[in-house]
Amino acid sequence: MSFKEKRIAVIGGGLGGLSFMNSALYAGLTNIHLYEAAPEFTEVGAGVNITRNANRVLDAFGLSSAMRHMSSVDPPSYMEYHHYRTGAFLGRIEEFGEPRSRQIHRAHLVEVLKSKVPDTYISTGKRLAKIERAAGGEDAYVLHFADGTTATADIIVGCDGIKSAVRAHLGFTDQPIYSGQMVYRGYVAYSDLTPSTASLLRRTVNFRGPRRHILTLPIGNSASRTDRVGIIGFMTEPLEGWKSESWLATAPVDDLAAHVEDWCPEVQEIIEGLRKSANQDGEILKQTLYVREPTEKWWSVGDQAKGSGIILIGDSVHSTLPHQGQGACQAIESGFALAQILSLYPHPSLSSAFQLFQDLRKPRTDRITRSSYETGKMASADIPEEQWAGAFAPDVVRERMRWVMEYDLLGEVERGLGRGGEGEKGERRGEESFVSVL
């Protein structure tokens, strides 16, 4: 028994939605359709780091060559750290094994993911307005879109981000919590840097400062003419100054420059490079970093005898801060796990299949949510200046991340399916709050 016959509607065409579509088609779930609110697929922001744990999944879909064509080619280490004011080398974290991490522009990653999904499986300009139960006794859902059209589905997969409309339909009233940091995002051309700084930034580099840090990613590669430096500046700021109704806006490069005016020469080169690549108003992207408390239950079902239901994945249910590079990676992992369970689950109960998925994924995503917050605090340490440089131990940081990177999702899903859903009657409780200390 599987759920391959069910009509599956995927809400949201970002990295999470497209990752699930790849996973579903790979698993043989062909009665599936993705609905994206935007009129076309675009992805803003700086680069994204896809780490070993997620690359193992993408490679299983046959995306390795396409990813490597558009991403950095094997930087010498996972990350190295430099002192914010002197530029002095503080240490490095080695890679966690093959496949290595890949740094890629978000738009190029969307392009890679979309390449494996036929256009007939996708509709754009479909902003979800509401979800209703189907009339006439049919155990299904009717999705109403803002353009007046509708669609019917047995299973709805909410991949529509941290402000998810699908999540709201399930009755969640909690609001995302501001982390205390804003992120400035942009790009610098290697040609706008001195040779020594350009050589340094061919690696993933973190300039660590008190309550602030700047992460640089060597995005793309010269062979595909996609190479540049992705700049991600994590700055502690109050939320009161945020005027946009969205989580993403723009801000002058000068605002970031004010945070780092006494930082090392390499960072000053980065600022000047951002000025050259900024929009006509001299602005770059600025994002508020939000996170949610771990959610107790990720799904809801209709008539259990017939098998309709709604489930959340990605930022709609397990959003995380980016300090371990796991936002997109966890969406990729969850998409694979859910698709495999819907394809191979040995029992007819959708609720028990959903519960197995949650039982497999929730402990890991809850732990990553907490540890990403803690890693961010370490990266932007708020301690006296004289203690600052000595407070960082790369070996400790690497050990904190090893369990994230070396995770065997494929084996975990296989073991879960082999158990046949034992434990399906219980609900895993949410773990302790981590944001109470924010």
QUIJO-V930871 format. One record per residue. N is the residue number from 0. RES is the residue in one small letter. OMEGA is omega in whole degrees, -180 to 180 (NA if undefined). D_FIRST is the distance of its C-alpha to the first C-alpha in whole Angstrom. Layout:
n: {N:N}
res: {RES:RES}
omega: {OMEGA:OMEGA}
d_first: {D_FIRST:D_FIRST}
This chain:
n: {0:1:2:3:4:5:6:7:8:9:10:11:12:13:14:15:16:17:18:19:20:21:22:23:24:25:26:27:28:29:30:31:32:33:34:35:36:37:38:39:40:41:42:43:44:45:46:47:48:49:50:51:52:53:54:55:56:57:58:59:60:61:62:63:64:65:66:67:68:69:70:71:72:73:74:75:76:77:78:79:80:81:82:83:84:85:86:87:88:89:90:91:92:93:94:95:96:97:98:99:100:101:102:103:104:105:106:107:108:109:110:111:112:113:114:115:116:117:118:119:120:121:122:123:124:125:126:127:128:129:130:131:132:133:134:135:136:137:138:139:140:141:142:143:144:145:146:147:148:149:150:151:152:153:154:155:156:157:158:159:160:161:162:163:164:165:166:167:168:169:170:171:172:173:174:175:176:177:178:179:180:181:182:183:184:185:186:187:188:189:190:191:192:193:194:195:196:197:198:199:200:201:202:203:204:205:206:207:208:209:210:211:212:213:214:215:216:217:218:219:220:221:222:223:224:225:226:227:228:229:230:231:232:233:234:235:236:237:238:239:240:241:242:243:244:245:246:247:248:249:250:251:252:253:254:255:256:257:258:259:260:261:262:263:264:265:266:267:268:269:270:271:272:273:274:275:276:277:278:279:280:281:282:283:284:285:286:287:288:289:290:291:292:293:294:295:296:297:298:299:300:301:302:303:304:305:306:307:308:309:310:311:312:313:314:315:316:317:318:319:320:321:322:323:324:325:326:327:328:329:330:331:332:333:334:335:336:337:338:339:340:341:342:343:344:345:346:347:348:349:350:351:352:353:354:355:356:357:358:359:360:361:362:363:364:365:366:367:368:369:370:371:372:373:374:375:376:377:378:379:380:381:382:383:384:385:386:387:388:389:390:391:392:393:394:395:396:397:398:399:400:401:402:403:404:405:406:407:408:409:410:411:412:413:414:415:416:417:418:419:420:421:422:423:424:425:426:427:428:429:430:431:432:433:434:435:436:437}
res: {m:s:f:k:e:k:r:i:a:v:i:g:g:g:l:g:g:l:s:f:m:n:s:a:l:y:a:g:l:t:n:i:h:l:y:e:a:a:p:e:f:t:e:v:g:a:g:v:n:i:t:r:n:a:n:r:v:l:d:a:f:g:l:s:s:a:m:r:h:m:s:s:v:d:p:p:s:y:m:e:y:h:h:y:r:t:g:a:f:l:g:r:i:e:e:f:g:e:p:r:s:r:q:i:h:r:a:h:l:v:e:v:l:k:s:k:v:p:d:t:y:i:s:t:g:k:r:l:a:k:i:e:r:a:a:g:g:e:d:a:y:v:l:h:f:a:d:g:t:t:a:t:a:d:i:i:v:g:c:d:g:i:k:s:a:v:r:a:h:l:g:f:t:d:q:p:i:y:s:g:q:m:v:y:r:g:y:v:a:y:s:d:l:t:p:s:t:a:s:l:l:r:r:t:v:n:f:r:g:p:r:r:h:i:l:t:l:p:i:g:n:s:a:s:r:t:d:r:v:g:i:i:g:f:m:t:e:p:l:e:g:w:k:s:e:s:w:l:a:t:a:p:v:d:d:l:a:a:h:v:e:d:w:c:p:e:v:q:e:i:i:e:g:l:r:k:s:a:n:q:d:g:e:i:l:k:q:t:l:y:v:r:e:p:t:e:k:w:w:s:v:g:d:q:a:k:g:s:g:i:i:l:i:g:d:s:v:h:s:t:l:p:h:q:g:q:g:a:c:q:a:i:e:s:g:f:a:l:a:q:i:l:s:l:y:p:h:p:s:l:s:s:a:f:q:l:f:q:d:l:r:k:p:r:t:d:r:i:t:r:s:s:y:e:t:g:k:m:a:s:a:d:i:p:e:e:q:w:a:g:a:f:a:p:d:v:v:r:e:r:m:r:w:v:m:e:y:d:l:l:g:e:v:e:r:g:l:g:r:g:g:e:g:e:k:g:e:r:r:g:e:e:s:f:v:s:v:l}
omega: {172:180:-176:-179:-176:174:-175:176:179:-177:178:-176:174:-178:180:-179:180:176:178:178:177:-179:-177:180:176:-178:178:178:-172:178:-167:179:180:179:-179:-176:-176:180:176:-178:173:180:180:178:179:-177:177:180:178:-171:-172:-176:179:179:177:178:-179:179:178:178:-177:-177:-175:-177:180:177:-177:178:-175:-175:177:-176:171:172:-171:178:178:179:170:-170:180:179:-173:-172:-180:-174:-176:178:-179:-178:-179:172:179:177:-174:180:-179:-9:-178:177:-179:179:-171:174:-178:180:178:176:175:179:179:-179:-178:-176:-178:-178:179:-178:-179:180:-172:170:178:-177:-177:177:-177:178:178:177:178:171:179:179:174:177:179:180:-177:180:172:178:178:-179:-175:180:177:179:178:174:180:-179:173:-180:176:177:-179:178:-168:165:-172:176:-171:173:178:177:179:178:180:174:178:180:180:-180:174:-176:179:-174:-175:-179:168:178:173:-175:177:-179:173:176:178:-180:178:180:172:-179:-178:179:177:179:178:-173:165:175:173:-172:177:173:-172:178:179:178:-179:167:177:178:176:-180:177:-173:172:-178:-175:-178:179:180:179:-173:177:179:173:-177:179:-178:-179:-175:178:-179:174:-180:-173:-178:-178:-175:-176:174:179:175:-177:180:174:179:179:173:179:180:176:-179:-180:179:-169:-173:179:180:-170:-179:180:178:177:174:177:-180:180:176:177:178:-179:-177:-178:178:-174:177:-179:-176:173:-180:175:-173:170:179:178:174:177:166:173:-175:-174:-177:-171:-168:174:179:177:177:-175:180:-177:171:169:-179:180:180:-179:171:178:-175:179:-178:179:177:-179:173:-171:-170:171:178:-169:179:179:-177:179:174:177:179:-177:178:179:-177:-179:-179:179:-179:179:-179:-167:-175:-170:-179:-176:-175:178:-180:179:175:177:-179:176:178:-180:-180:178:-169:-171:178:-179:-177:175:-179:179:177:-180:-174:177:175:-179:179:176:177:178:-178:179:-172:178:-178:-179:-176:-176:179:-164:-173:-178:-176:-174:178:-178:-180:178:179:-180:180:178:-176:-173:-178:177:-171:-174:-179:180:-179:-177:178:180:179:179:179:179:178:178:177:176:176:178:-174:-174:-177:-178:174:179:-179:176:180:-173:180:173:-175:179:-180:-179:NA}
d_first: {0:4:7:9:10:12:15:16:20:22:25:28:29:30:29:26:25:26:24:21:21:22:19:16:18:18:14:13:13:16:16:18:21:24:27:30:33:36:37:36:35:38:38:41:42:43:41:38:37:34:34:32:29:28:30:27:24:26:27:24:24:27:29:32:34:34:34:37:39:39:39:42:42:42:45:47:45:42:45:49:51:54:57:57:61:62:59:59:56:55:52:49:45:44:41:38:37:35:34:37:37:37:39:39:40:37:38:37:34:33:34:32:29:29:30:26:25:26:29:27:24:27:29:32:35:32:33:31:33:31:27:27:25:24:27:26:24:21:19:19:22:25:26:30:32:36:37:36:32:29:25:22:19:16:16:19:20:24:25:29:31:33:34:31:31:27:28:31:29:27:30:32:35:36:38:38:41:43:44:47:47:47:46:48:47:48:49:52:53:54:57:58:59:61:60:60:58:56:55:54:52:50:48:46:49:49:53:52:55:55:53:52:51:50:47:48:45:46:44:43:45:48:47:45:48:45:47:49:49:46:48:46:49:48:51:51:52:52:50:53:54:51:51:48:46:43:42:43:47:50:53:56:56:59:57:55:59:60:58:59:62:63:61:61:62:59:57:60:59:56:57:60:57:55:58:58:54:54:54:57:58:57:54:51:48:47:44:44:42:40:37:35:35:31:29:28:25:23:20:20:18:19:18:15:14:13:12:15:17:19:20:23:23:26:30:28:27:29:32:34:38:38:40:38:36:33:32:31:29:27:26:25:23:21:20:19:17:15:14:13:11:10:9:7:7:5:6:6:10:11:14:13:11:15:17:15:16:20:20:20:22:25:27:27:28:30:32:33:34:37:38:38:40:42:42:44:47:47:48:50:52:54:57:61:62:63:60:58:58:58:55:52:51:48:47:46:44:42:41:40:38:37:34:32:33:32:28:26:23:21:21:20:17:16:18:16:12:14:15:12:13:16:19:16:19:22:23:25:28:30:33:36:38:39:41:43:46:46}
